[in-house]
Amino acid sequence: MIKRGDYQGKPVISLMRKEDDKFPFTFGLAKAKLILENIEEIKAFVAEAEQAK
């Protein structure tokens, strides 16, 4: 589930496992851009970590 909002007048997005998630992963534009710039490395990290299980 995704929720959009604002924090101190700036846009943020929250990623939640379920609607009443106590600890959503919330970030703004700068971190969103950083994630997109490094998406391939993040995908590689997930694949490696899942193989190590």
C-alpha positions in Angstrom: 0.0 0.0 0.0 1.2 3.5 -0.8 0.1 6.8 0.7 1.1 10.2 -0.5 1.2 13.2 1.8 3.3 16.1 2.9 5.7 16.9 5.7 6.4 20.6 6.5 5.0 21.6 3.2 7.1 19.1 1.1 5.7 16.0 -0.7 6.4 12.6 0.8 5.5 9.0 0.0 4.9 6.2 2.5 5.3 2.5 1.7 3.2 0.3 4.0 2.8 -3.5 4.3 -0.8 -3.0 5.3 -3.1 0.0 5.9 -2.6 0.2 9.7 1.2 -0.3 9.5 2.8 1.3 12.6 6.1 1.9 10.9 5.8 2.9 7.3 8.8 3.6 5.1 8.4 7.3 4.4 10.7 9.5 2.3 10.7 12.7 0.2 11.8 13.7 -3.2 15.5 13.8 -2.5 15.6 10.2 -1.2 13.2 9.1 -4.0 15.7 10.4 -6.6 18.5 8.6 -4.8 16.6 5.3 -4.8 15.9 5.7 -8.5 19.6 6.5 -9.3 20.6 3.3 -7.5 17.8 1.0 -8.3 20.0 -1.6 -10.1 22.3 -1.8 -7.1 19.2 -2.2 -4.8 17.9 -5.0 -7.0 21.3 -6.8 -6.9 21.4 -6.4 -3.1 17.9 -8.0 -2.8 18.9 -10.9 -5.1 22.1 -11.6 -3.2 20.5 -11.4 0.2 17.7 -13.8 -0.8 20.2 -16.3 -2.1 22.1 -16.1 1.2 19.0 -17.3 3.1 
